[in-house]
């Protein structure tokens, strides 16, 4: 997990292009989702974190976004 505040804009773009970052998350709400999610794009920078995989997000106890990952969110919701 990488904090947005600890990554320069150039390094962030490079890591997204090279697939070192594939998902974004909200540190306070413990939600992860796709990088292009409109909900995620409105998030404050200091709350944003990045993950290389869904597995990494789940290992850090984040749940799927109900907006951009509706199917995975419903699976998570029905599990609990």
PDB file of N, CA, C and O in Angstrom:
ATOM      1  N   UNK A   1       0.848  -1.168   0.000  1.00  0.00           N
ATOM      2  CA  UNK A   1       0.000   0.000   0.000  1.00  0.00           C
ATOM      3  C   UNK A   1       0.901   1.240   0.000  1.00  0.00           C
ATOM      4  O   UNK A   1       1.857   1.345   0.768  1.00  0.00           O
ATOM      5  N   UNK A   2       0.558   2.164  -0.885  1.00  0.00           N
ATOM      6  CA  UNK A   2       1.338   3.395  -1.001  1.00  0.00           C
ATOM      7  C   UNK A   2       0.416   4.585  -0.768  1.00  0.00           C
ATOM      8  O   UNK A   2      -0.690   4.632  -1.306  1.00  0.00           O
ATOM      9  N   UNK A   3       0.865   5.533   0.023  1.00  0.00           N
ATOM     10  CA  UNK A   3       0.092   6.747   0.269  1.00  0.00           C
ATOM     11  C   UNK A   3       0.326   7.739  -0.864  1.00  0.00           C
ATOM     12  O   UNK A   3       1.454   7.905  -1.330  1.00  0.00           O
ATOM     13  N   UNK A   4      -0.747   8.399  -1.305  1.00  0.00           N
ATOM     14  CA  UNK A   4      -0.652   9.368  -2.391  1.00  0.00           C
ATOM     15  C   UNK A   4       0.273  10.523  -2.015  1.00  0.00           C
ATOM     16  O   UNK A   4       0.998  11.032  -2.870  1.00  0.00           O
ATOM     17  N   UNK A   5       0.261  10.936  -0.769  1.00  0.00           N
ATOM     18  CA  UNK A   5       1.076  12.067  -0.337  1.00  0.00           C
ATOM     19  C   UNK A   5       2.573  11.760  -0.365  1.00  0.00           C
ATOM     20  O   UNK A   5       3.396  12.674  -0.303  1.00  0.00           O
ATOM     21  N   UNK A   6       2.924  10.486  -0.457  1.00  0.00           N
ATOM     22  CA  UNK A   6       4.334  10.089  -0.471  1.00  0.00           C
ATOM     23  C   UNK A   6       4.866   9.789  -1.868  1.00  0.00           C
ATOM     24  O   UNK A   6       6.003   9.341  -2.014  1.00  0.00           O
ATOM     25  N   UNK A   7       4.053  10.033  -2.898  1.00  0.00           N
ATOM     26  CA  UNK A   7       4.451   9.751  -4.277  1.00  0.00           C
ATOM     27  C   UNK A   7       4.379  11.044  -5.088  1.00  0.00           C
ATOM     28  O   UNK A   7       3.376  11.755  -5.032  1.00  0.00           O
ATOM     29  N   UNK A   8       5.425  11.347  -5.833  1.00  0.00           N
ATOM     30  CA  UNK A   8       5.399  12.531  -6.698  1.00  0.00           C
ATOM     31  C   UNK A   8       4.465  12.268  -7.881  1.00  0.00           C
ATOM     32  O   UNK A   8       4.245  11.113  -8.245  1.00  0.00           O
ATOM     33  N   UNK A   9       3.917  13.320  -8.483  1.00  0.00           N
ATOM     34  CA  UNK A   9       3.029  13.122  -9.636  1.00  0.00           C
ATOM     35  C   UNK A   9       3.684  12.333 -10.774  1.00  0.00           C
ATOM     36  O   UNK A   9       3.038  11.486 -11.391  1.00  0.00           O
ATOM     37  N   UNK A  10       4.964  12.608 -11.052  1.00  0.00           N
ATOM     38  CA  UNK A  10       5.662  11.889 -12.127  1.00  0.00           C
ATOM     39  C   UNK A  10       5.831  10.409 -11.776  1.00  0.00           C
ATOM     40  O   UNK A  10       5.637   9.542 -12.628  1.00  0.00           O
ATOM     41  N   UNK A  11       6.190  10.122 -10.529  1.00  0.00           N
ATOM     42  CA  UNK A  11       6.361   8.734 -10.094  1.00  0.00           C
ATOM     43  C   UNK A  11       5.025   7.997 -10.121  1.00  0.00           C
ATOM     44  O   UNK A  11       4.970   6.819 -10.475  1.00  0.00           O
ATOM     45  N   UNK A  12       3.957   8.684  -9.750  1.00  0.00           N
ATOM     46  CA  UNK A  12       2.632   8.082  -9.770  1.00  0.00           C
ATOM     47  C   UNK A  12       2.232   7.687 -11.192  1.00  0.00           C
ATOM     48  O   UNK A  12       1.784   6.564 -11.425  1.00  0.00           O
ATOM     49  N   UNK A  13       2.393   8.606 -12.133  1.00  0.00           N
ATOM     50  CA  UNK A  13       2.067   8.296 -13.530  1.00  0.00           C
ATOM     51  C   UNK A  13       2.892   7.121 -14.037  1.00  0.00           C
ATOM     52  O   UNK A  13       2.373   6.243 -14.726  1.00  0.00           O
ATOM     53  N   UNK A  14       4.167   7.106 -13.699  1.00  0.00           N
ATOM     54  CA  UNK A  14       5.057   6.026 -14.129  1.00  0.00           C
ATOM     55  C   UNK A  14       4.615   4.682 -13.548  1.00  0.00           C
ATOM     56  O   UNK A  14       4.611   3.673 -14.254  1.00  0.00           O
ATOM     57  N   UNK A  15       4.246   4.664 -12.276  1.00  0.00           N
ATOM     58  CA  UNK A  15       3.838   3.418 -11.636  1.00  0.00           C
ATOM     59  C   UNK A  15       2.494   2.917 -12.160  1.00  0.00           C
ATOM     60  O   UNK A  15       2.265   1.709 -12.219  1.00  0.00           O
ATOM     61  N   UNK A  16       1.618   3.820 -12.536  1.00  0.00           N
ATOM     62  CA  UNK A  16       0.340   3.418 -13.133  1.00  0.00           C
ATOM     63  C   UNK A  16       0.586   2.833 -14.516  1.00  0.00           C
ATOM     64  O   UNK A  16       0.015   1.800 -14.867  1.00  0.00           O
ATOM     65  N   UNK A  17       1.439   3.492 -15.308  1.00  0.00           N
ATOM     66  CA  UNK A  17       1.756   2.984 -16.649  1.00  0.00           C
ATOM     67  C   UNK A  17       2.424   1.619 -16.610  1.00  0.00           C
ATOM     68  O   UNK A  17       2.148   0.768 -17.455  1.00  0.00           O
ATOM     69  N   UNK A  18       3.300   1.404 -15.638  1.00  0.00           N
ATOM     70  CA  UNK A  18       4.023   0.134 -15.538  1.00  0.00           C
ATOM     71  C   UNK A  18       3.251  -0.920 -14.738  1.00  0.00           C
ATOM     72  O   UNK A  18       3.777  -1.994 -14.448  1.00  0.00           O
ATOM     73  N   UNK A  19       2.001  -0.606 -14.385  1.00  0.00           N
ATOM     74  CA  UNK A  19       1.109  -1.528 -13.666  1.00  0.00           C
ATOM     75  C   UNK A  19       1.595  -1.881 -12.252  1.00  0.00           C
ATOM     76  O   UNK A  19       1.256  -2.942 -11.728  1.00  0.00           O
ATOM     77  N   UNK A  20       2.389  -0.992 -11.633  1.00  0.00           N
ATOM     78  CA  UNK A  20       2.776  -1.180 -10.236  1.00  0.00           C
ATOM     79  C   UNK A  20       1.651  -0.697  -9.324  1.00  0.00           C
ATOM     80  O   UNK A  20       1.601  -1.053  -8.147  1.00  0.00           O
ATOM     81  N   UNK A  21       0.754   0.113  -9.874  1.00  0.00           N
ATOM     82  CA  UNK A  21      -0.433   0.600  -9.167  1.00  0.00           C
ATOM     83  C   UNK A  21      -1.631   0.289 -10.050  1.00  0.00           C
ATOM     84  O   UNK A  21      -1.676   0.703 -11.209  1.00  0.00           O
ATOM     85  N   UNK A  22      -2.617  -0.448  -9.501  1.00  0.00           N
ATOM     86  CA  UNK A  22      -3.793  -0.838 -10.278  1.00  0.00           C
ATOM     87  C   UNK A  22      -5.119  -0.434  -9.628  1.00  0.00           C
ATOM     88  O   UNK A  22      -6.149  -0.371 -10.299  1.00  0.00           O
ATOM     89  N   UNK A  23      -5.090  -0.162  -8.324  1.00  0.00           N
ATOM     90  CA  UNK A  23      -6.302   0.192  -7.590  1.00  0.00           C
ATOM     91  C   UNK A  23      -6.009   1.343  -6.642  1.00  0.00           C
ATOM     92  O   UNK A  23      -4.886   1.510  -6.166  1.00  0.00           O
ATOM     93  N   UNK A  24      -7.039   2.131  -6.378  1.00  0.00           N
ATOM     94  CA  UNK A  24      -6.930   3.213  -5.413  1.00  0.00           C
ATOM     95  C   UNK A  24      -7.856   2.946  -4.250  1.00  0.00           C
ATOM     96  O   UNK A  24      -8.827   2.200  -4.377  1.00  0.00           O
ATOM     97  N   UNK A  25      -7.558   3.553  -3.118  1.00  0.00           N
ATOM     98  CA  UNK A  25      -8.399   3.341  -1.951  1.00  0.00           C
ATOM     99  C   UNK A  25      -8.501   4.575  -1.085  1.00  0.00           C
ATOM    100  O   UNK A  25      -7.694   5.499  -1.192  1.00  0.00           O
ATOM    101  N   UNK A  26      -9.507   4.578  -0.223  1.00  0.00           N
ATOM    102  CA  UNK A  26      -9.704   5.642   0.741  1.00  0.00           C
ATOM    103  C   UNK A  26      -9.254   5.118   2.097  1.00  0.00           C
ATOM    104  O   UNK A  26      -9.860   4.200   2.649  1.00  0.00           O
ATOM    105  N   UNK A  27      -8.198   5.701   2.624  1.00  0.00           N
ATOM    106  CA  UNK A  27      -7.577   5.248   3.866  1.00  0.00           C
ATOM    107  C   UNK A  27      -8.533   5.341   5.050  1.00  0.00           C
ATOM    108  O   UNK A  27      -8.529   4.461   5.910  1.00  0.00           O
ATOM    109  N   UNK A  28      -9.351   6.390   5.111  1.00  0.00           N
ATOM    110  CA  UNK A  28     -10.262   6.575   6.246  1.00  0.00           C
ATOM    111  C   UNK A  28     -11.478   5.663   6.169  1.00  0.00           C
ATOM    112  O   UNK A  28     -11.907   5.114   7.183  1.00  0.00           O
ATOM    113  N   UNK A  29     -12.035   5.499   4.976  1.00  0.00           N
ATOM    114  CA  UNK A  29     -13.244   4.689   4.820  1.00  0.00           C
ATOM    115  C   UNK A  29     -12.946   3.209   4.573  1.00  0.00           C
ATOM    116  O   UNK A  29     -13.846   2.372   4.644  1.00  0.00           O
ATOM    117  N   UNK A  30     -11.671   2.886   4.281  1.00  0.00           N
ATOM    118  CA  UNK A  30     -11.240   1.508   4.008  1.00  0.00           C
ATOM    119  C   UNK A  30     -11.986   0.915   2.805  1.00  0.00           C
ATOM    120  O   UNK A  30     -12.478  -0.213   2.859  1.00  0.00           O
ATOM    121  N   UNK A  31     -12.059   1.696   1.719  1.00  0.00           N
ATOM    122  CA  UNK A  31     -12.707   1.278   0.477  1.00  0.00           C
ATOM    123  C   UNK A  31     -11.662   1.320  -0.630  1.00  0.00           C
ATOM    124  O   UNK A  31     -10.853   2.246  -0.678  1.00  0.00           O
ATOM    125  N   UNK A  32     -11.668   0.320  -1.528  1.00  0.00           N
ATOM    126  CA  UNK A  32     -10.781   0.357  -2.687  1.00  0.00           C
ATOM    127  C   UNK A  32     -11.607   0.231  -3.960  1.00  0.00           C
ATOM    128  O   UNK A  32     -12.710  -0.316  -3.950  1.00  0.00           O
ATOM    129  N   UNK A  33     -11.055   0.747  -5.057  1.00  0.00           N
ATOM    130  CA  UNK A  33     -11.762   0.671  -6.331  1.00  0.00           C
ATOM    131  C   UNK A  33     -10.824   0.908  -7.506  1.00  0.00           C
ATOM    132  O   UNK A  33      -9.606   0.995  -7.353  1.00  0.00           O
ATOM    133  N   UNK A  34     -11.428   1.008  -8.672  1.00  0.00           N
ATOM    134  CA  UNK A  34     -10.685   1.226  -9.909  1.00  0.00           C
ATOM    135  C   UNK A  34     -10.131   2.645  -9.946  1.00  0.00           C
ATOM    136  O   UNK A  34     -10.715   3.559  -9.363  1.00  0.00           O
ATOM    137  N   UNK A  35      -9.015   2.828 -10.625  1.00  0.00           N
ATOM    138  CA  UNK A  35      -8.381   4.149 -10.684  1.00  0.00           C
ATOM    139  C   UNK A  35      -9.247   5.185 -11.391  1.00  0.00           C
ATOM    140  O   UNK A  35      -9.139   6.376 -11.100  1.00  0.00           O
ATOM    141  N   UNK A  36     -10.102   4.754 -12.311  1.00  0.00           N
ATOM    142  CA  UNK A  36     -10.948   5.680 -13.059  1.00  0.00           C
ATOM    143  C   UNK A  36     -12.283   5.987 -12.411  1.00  0.00           C
ATOM    144  O   UNK A  36     -13.098   6.695 -13.002  1.00  0.00           O
ATOM    145  N   UNK A  37     -12.529   5.484 -11.230  1.00  0.00           N
ATOM    146  CA  UNK A  37     -13.814   5.661 -10.545  1.00  0.00           C
ATOM    147  C   UNK A  37     -14.053   7.136 -10.214  1.00  0.00           C
ATOM    148  O   UNK A  37     -13.178   7.808  -9.666  1.00  0.00           O
ATOM    149  N   UNK A  38     -15.243   7.629 -10.550  1.00  0.00           N
ATOM    150  CA  UNK A  38     -15.551   9.034 -10.281  1.00  0.00           C
ATOM    151  C   UNK A  38     -15.610   9.318  -8.777  1.00  0.00           C
ATOM    152  O   UNK A  38     -15.278  10.421  -8.345  1.00  0.00           O
ATOM    153  N   UNK A  39     -16.021   8.351  -7.992  1.00  0.00           N
ATOM    154  CA  UNK A  39     -16.037   8.535  -6.535  1.00  0.00           C
ATOM    155  C   UNK A  39     -14.617   8.680  -6.002  1.00  0.00           C
ATOM    156  O   UNK A  39     -14.346   9.534  -5.158  1.00  0.00           O
ATOM    157  N   UNK A  40     -13.727   7.850  -6.492  1.00  0.00           N
ATOM    158  CA  UNK A  40     -12.335   7.890  -6.058  1.00  0.00           C
ATOM    159  C   UNK A  40     -11.621   9.162  -6.468  1.00  0.00           C
ATOM    160  O   UNK A  40     -10.746   9.647  -5.751  1.00  0.00           O
ATOM    161  N   UNK A  41     -11.989   9.702  -7.616  1.00  0.00           N
ATOM    162  CA  UNK A  41     -11.339  10.918  -8.095  1.00  0.00           C
ATOM    163  C   UNK A  41     -11.697  12.143  -7.253  1.00  0.00           C
ATOM    164  O   UNK A  41     -10.964  13.132  -7.255  1.00  0.00           O
ATOM    165  N   UNK A  42     -12.825  12.082  -6.533  1.00  0.00           N
ATOM    166  CA  UNK A  42     -13.242  13.208  -5.676  1.00  0.00           C
ATOM    167  C   UNK A  42     -12.599  13.154  -4.286  1.00  0.00           C
ATOM    168  O   UNK A  42     -12.729  14.094  -3.501  1.00  0.00           O
ATOM    169  N   UNK A  43     -11.928  12.085  -3.998  1.00  0.00           N
ATOM    170  CA  UNK A  43     -11.337  11.872  -2.677  1.00  0.00           C
ATOM    171  C   UNK A  43     -10.198  12.859  -2.400  1.00  0.00           C
ATOM    172  O   UNK A  43      -9.480  13.268  -3.311  1.00  0.00           O
ATOM    173  N   UNK A  44     -10.051  13.227  -1.138  1.00  0.00           N
ATOM    174  CA  UNK A  44      -8.936  14.089  -0.752  1.00  0.00           C
ATOM    175  C   UNK A  44      -7.625  13.329  -0.914  1.00  0.00           C
ATOM    176  O   UNK A  44      -7.543  12.134  -0.630  1.00  0.00           O
ATOM    177  N   UNK A  45      -6.621  14.031  -1.366  1.00  0.00           N
ATOM    178  CA  UNK A  45      -5.319  13.418  -1.614  1.00  0.00           C
ATOM    179  C   UNK A  45      -4.736  12.752  -0.364  1.00  0.00           C
ATOM    180  O   UNK A  45      -4.149  11.673  -0.454  1.00  0.00           O
ATOM    181  N   UNK A  46      -4.895  13.384   0.788  1.00  0.00           N
ATOM    182  CA  UNK A  46      -4.315  12.832   2.017  1.00  0.00           C
ATOM    183  C   UNK A  46      -5.001  11.535   2.460  1.00  0.00           C
ATOM    184  O   UNK A  46      -4.451  10.797   3.277  1.00  0.00           O
ATOM    185  N   UNK A  47      -6.190  11.253   1.932  1.00  0.00           N
ATOM    186  CA  UNK A  47      -6.900  10.007   2.259  1.00  0.00           C
ATOM    187  C   UNK A  47      -6.656   8.894   1.238  1.00  0.00           C
ATOM    188  O   UNK A  47      -7.028   7.745   1.474  1.00  0.00           O
ATOM    189  N   UNK A  48      -6.035   9.227   0.109  1.00  0.00           N
ATOM    190  CA  UNK A  48      -5.890   8.268  -0.991  1.00  0.00           C
ATOM    191  C   UNK A  48      -4.654   7.386  -0.820  1.00  0.00           C
ATOM    192  O   UNK A  48      -3.563   7.857  -0.498  1.00  0.00           O
ATOM    193  N   UNK A  49      -4.866   6.088  -1.048  1.00  0.00           N
ATOM    194  CA  UNK A  49      -3.776   5.114  -1.059  1.00  0.00           C
ATOM    195  C   UNK A  49      -3.890   4.296  -2.336  1.00  0.00           C
ATOM    196  O   UNK A  49      -4.935   4.284  -2.985  1.00  0.00           O
ATOM    197  N   UNK A  50      -2.813   3.615  -2.689  1.00  0.00           N
ATOM    198  CA  UNK A  50      -2.797   2.818  -3.908  1.00  0.00           C
ATOM    199  C   UNK A  50      -2.360   1.394  -3.619  1.00  0.00           C
ATOM    200  O   UNK A  50      -1.570   1.137  -2.712  1.00  0.00           O
ATOM    201  N   UNK A  51      -2.896   0.473  -4.415  1.00  0.00           N
ATOM    202  CA  UNK A  51      -2.579  -0.952  -4.283  1.00  0.00           C
ATOM    203  C   UNK A  51      -2.163  -1.526  -5.620  1.00  0.00           C
ATOM    204  O   UNK A  51      -2.606  -1.066  -6.672  1.00  0.00           O
ATOM    205  N   UNK A  52      -1.299  -2.544  -5.571  1.00  0.00           N
ATOM    206  CA  UNK A  52      -0.899  -3.225  -6.795  1.00  0.00           C
ATOM    207  C   UNK A  52      -1.968  -4.230  -7.220  1.00  0.00           C
ATOM    208  O   UNK A  52      -2.113  -4.518  -8.408  1.00  0.00           O
ATOM    209  N   UNK A  53      -2.719  -4.768  -6.246  1.00  0.00           N
ATOM    210  CA  UNK A  53      -3.716  -5.792  -6.568  1.00  0.00           C
ATOM    211  C   UNK A  53      -4.898  -5.734  -5.610  1.00  0.00           C
ATOM    212  O   UNK A  53      -4.835  -5.105  -4.554  1.00  0.00           O
ATOM    213  N   UNK A  54      -5.974  -6.401  -6.004  1.00  0.00           N
ATOM    214  CA  UNK A  54      -7.129  -6.519  -5.125  1.00  0.00           C
ATOM    215  C   UNK A  54      -6.750  -7.311  -3.881  1.00  0.00           C
ATOM    216  O   UNK A  54      -7.216  -7.016  -2.780  1.00  0.00           O
ATOM    217  N   UNK A  55      -5.912  -8.306  -4.060  1.00  0.00           N
ATOM    218  CA  UNK A  55      -5.472  -9.136  -2.943  1.00  0.00           C
ATOM    219  C   UNK A  55      -4.817  -8.267  -1.865  1.00  0.00           C
ATOM    220  O   UNK A  55      -5.083  -8.433  -0.674  1.00  0.00           O
ATOM    221  N   UNK A  56      -3.969  -7.349  -2.293  1.00  0.00           N
ATOM    222  CA  UNK A  56      -3.300  -6.454  -1.345  1.00  0.00           C
ATOM    223  C   UNK A  56      -4.317  -5.586  -0.603  1.00  0.00           C
ATOM    224  O   UNK A  56      -4.200  -5.385   0.606  1.00  0.00           O
ATOM    225  N   UNK A  57      -5.316  -5.073  -1.327  1.00  0.00           N
ATOM    226  CA  UNK A  57      -6.349  -4.246  -0.696  1.00  0.00           C
ATOM    227  C   UNK A  57      -7.137  -5.060   0.328  1.00  0.00           C
ATOM    228  O   UNK A  57      -7.389  -4.589   1.437  1.00  0.00           O
ATOM    229  N   UNK A  58      -7.523  -6.270  -0.037  1.00  0.00           N
ATOM    230  CA  UNK A  58      -8.287  -7.123   0.867  1.00  0.00           C
ATOM    231  C   UNK A  58      -7.463  -7.530   2.082  1.00  0.00           C
ATOM    232  O   UNK A  58      -7.993  -7.623   3.189  1.00  0.00           O
ATOM    233  N   UNK A  59      -6.173  -7.772   1.883  1.00  0.00           N
ATOM    234  CA  UNK A  59      -5.290  -8.117   3.002  1.00  0.00           C
ATOM    235  C   UNK A  59      -5.172  -6.974   4.002  1.00  0.00           C
ATOM    236  O   UNK A  59      -4.909  -7.198   5.184  1.00  0.00           O
ATOM    237  N   UNK A  60      -5.367  -5.744   3.521  1.00  0.00           N
ATOM    238  CA  UNK A  60      -5.320  -4.558   4.389  1.00  0.00           C
ATOM    239  C   UNK A  60      -6.712  -4.183   4.907  1.00  0.00           C
ATOM    240  O   UNK A  60      -6.921  -3.082   5.417  1.00  0.00           O
ATOM    241  N   UNK A  61      -7.661  -5.118   4.767  1.00  0.00           N
ATOM    242  CA  UNK A  61      -9.034  -4.955   5.269  1.00  0.00           C
ATOM    243  C   UNK A  61      -9.822  -3.833   4.610  1.00  0.00           C
ATOM    244  O   UNK A  61     -10.602  -3.150   5.274  1.00  0.00           O
ATOM    245  N   UNK A  62      -9.623  -3.636   3.308  1.00  0.00           N
ATOM    246  CA  UNK A  62     -10.411  -2.679   2.539  1.00  0.00           C
ATOM    247  C   UNK A  62     -11.544  -3.443   1.866  1.00  0.00           C
ATOM    248  O   UNK A  62     -11.404  -4.626   1.559  1.00  0.00           O
ATOM    249  N   UNK A  63     -12.661  -2.769   1.638  1.00  0.00           N
ATOM    250  CA  UNK A  63     -13.785  -3.402   0.948  1.00  0.00           C
ATOM    251  C   UNK A  63     -13.921  -2.813  -0.453  1.00  0.00           C
ATOM    252  O   UNK A  63     -13.455  -1.700  -0.697  1.00  0.00           O
ATOM    253  N   UNK A  64     -14.557  -3.546  -1.385  1.00  0.00           N
ATOM    254  CA  UNK A  64     -14.748  -3.031  -2.745  1.00  0.00           C
ATOM    255  C   UNK A  64     -15.686  -1.826  -2.780  1.00  0.00           C
ATOM    256  O   UNK A  64     -16.592  -1.704  -1.956  1.00  0.00           O
ATOM    257  N   UNK A  65     -15.458  -0.957  -3.729  1.00  0.00           N
ATOM    258  CA  UNK A  65     -16.289   0.229  -3.943  1.00  0.00           C
ATOM    259  C   UNK A  65     -17.656  -0.188  -4.492  1.00  0.00           C
ATOM    260  O   UNK A  65     -17.741  -0.999  -5.415  1.00  0.00           O
ATOM    261  N   UNK A  66     -18.710   0.365  -3.924  1.00  0.00           N
ATOM    262  CA  UNK A  66     -20.055   0.061  -4.383  1.00  0.00           C
ATOM    263  C   UNK A  66     -20.410   0.756  -5.681  1.00  0.00           C
ATOM    264  O   UNK A  66     -21.424   0.429  -6.297  1.00  0.00           O
ATOM    265  N   UNK A  67     -19.597   1.707  -6.108  1.00  0.00           N
ATOM    266  CA  UNK A  67     -19.867   2.460  -7.341  1.00  0.00           C
ATOM    267  C   UNK A  67     -19.223   1.800  -8.558  1.00  0.00           C
ATOM    268  O   UNK A  67     -19.915   1.493  -9.528  1.00  0.00           O
ATOM    269  N   UNK A  68     -17.925   1.582  -8.521  1.00  0.00           N
ATOM    270  CA  UNK A  68     -17.210   1.071  -9.708  1.00  0.00           C
ATOM    271  C   UNK A  68     -17.004  -0.446  -9.699  1.00  0.00           C
ATOM    272  O   UNK A  68     -16.631  -1.030 -10.717  1.00  0.00           O
ATOM    273  N   UNK A  69     -17.247  -1.080  -8.552  1.00  0.00           N
ATOM    274  CA  UNK A  69     -17.047  -2.527  -8.446  1.00  0.00           C
ATOM    275  C   UNK A  69     -18.302  -3.159  -7.838  1.00  0.00           C
ATOM    276  O   UNK A  69     -18.233  -3.907  -6.862  1.00  0.00           O
ATOM    277  N   UNK A  70     -19.441  -2.838  -8.438  1.00  0.00           N
ATOM    278  CA  UNK A  70     -20.742  -3.211  -7.892  1.00  0.00           C
ATOM    279  C   UNK A  70     -20.879  -4.711  -7.611  1.00  0.00           C
ATOM    280  O   UNK A  70     -21.390  -5.092  -6.558  1.00  0.00           O
ATOM    281  N   UNK A  71     -20.436  -5.557  -8.525  1.00  0.00           N
ATOM    282  CA  UNK A  71     -20.576  -6.997  -8.345  1.00  0.00           C
ATOM    283  C   UNK A  71     -19.731  -7.491  -7.162  1.00  0.00           C
ATOM    284  O   UNK A  71     -20.212  -8.257  -6.327  1.00  0.00           O
ATOM    285  N   UNK A  72     -18.479  -7.051  -7.099  1.00  0.00           N
ATOM    286  CA  UNK A  72     -17.599  -7.459  -5.996  1.00  0.00           C
ATOM    287  C   UNK A  72     -18.103  -6.886  -4.675  1.00  0.00           C
ATOM    288  O   UNK A  72     -17.993  -7.539  -3.636  1.00  0.00           O
ATOM    289  N   UNK A  73     -18.659  -5.662  -4.704  1.00  0.00           N
ATOM    290  CA  UNK A  73     -19.218  -5.058  -3.500  1.00  0.00           C
ATOM    291  C   UNK A  73     -20.388  -5.894  -2.987  1.00  0.00           C
ATOM    292  O   UNK A  73     -20.484  -6.169  -1.791  1.00  0.00           O
ATOM    293  N   UNK A  74     -21.290  -6.302  -3.911  1.00  0.00           N
ATOM    294  CA  UNK A  74     -22.444  -7.110  -3.506  1.00  0.00           C
ATOM    295  C   UNK A  74     -22.000  -8.455  -2.919  1.00  0.00           C
ATOM    296  O   UNK A  74     -22.592  -8.934  -1.952  1.00  0.00           O
ATOM    297  N   UNK A  75     -20.970  -9.057  -3.497  1.00  0.00           N
ATOM    298  CA  UNK A  75     -20.438 -10.309  -2.943  1.00  0.00           C
ATOM    299  C   UNK A  75     -19.915 -10.073  -1.542  1.00  0.00           C
ATOM    300  O   UNK A  75     -20.182 -10.863  -0.636  1.00  0.00           O
ATOM    301  N   UNK A  76     -19.167  -8.987  -1.352  1.00  0.00           N
ATOM    302  CA  UNK A  76     -18.615  -8.644  -0.039  1.00  0.00           C
ATOM    303  C   UNK A  76     -19.749  -8.399   0.967  1.00  0.00           C
ATOM    304  O   UNK A  76     -19.704  -8.880   2.099  1.00  0.00           O
ATOM    305  N   UNK A  77     -20.756  -7.648   0.537  1.00  0.00           N
ATOM    306  CA  UNK A  77     -21.873  -7.274   1.398  1.00  0.00           C
ATOM    307  C   UNK A  77     -22.664  -8.511   1.847  1.00  0.00           C
ATOM    308  O   UNK A  77     -23.061  -8.609   3.008  1.00  0.00           O
ATOM    309  N   UNK A  78     -22.888  -9.442   0.933  1.00  0.00           N
ATOM    310  CA  UNK A  78     -23.675 -10.645   1.240  1.00  0.00           C
ATOM    311  C   UNK A  78     -22.890 -11.645   2.075  1.00  0.00           C
ATOM    312  O   UNK A  78     -23.473 -12.523   2.712  1.00  0.00           O
ATOM    313  N   UNK A  79     -21.551 -11.511   2.073  1.00  0.00           N
ATOM    314  CA  UNK A  79     -20.702 -12.372   2.893  1.00  0.00           C
ATOM    315  C   UNK A  79     -20.877 -12.074   4.374  1.00  0.00           C
ATOM    316  O   UNK A  79     -21.020 -12.972   5.204  1.00  0.00           O
ATOM    317  N   UNK A  80     -20.860 -10.748   4.683  1.00  0.00           N
ATOM    318  CA  UNK A  80     -20.808 -10.246   6.039  1.00  0.00           C
ATOM    319  C   UNK A  80     -21.985 -10.529   6.871  1.00  0.00           C
ATOM    320  O   UNK A  80     -22.024 -10.138   8.037  1.00  0.00           O
TER     321      UNK A  80
END
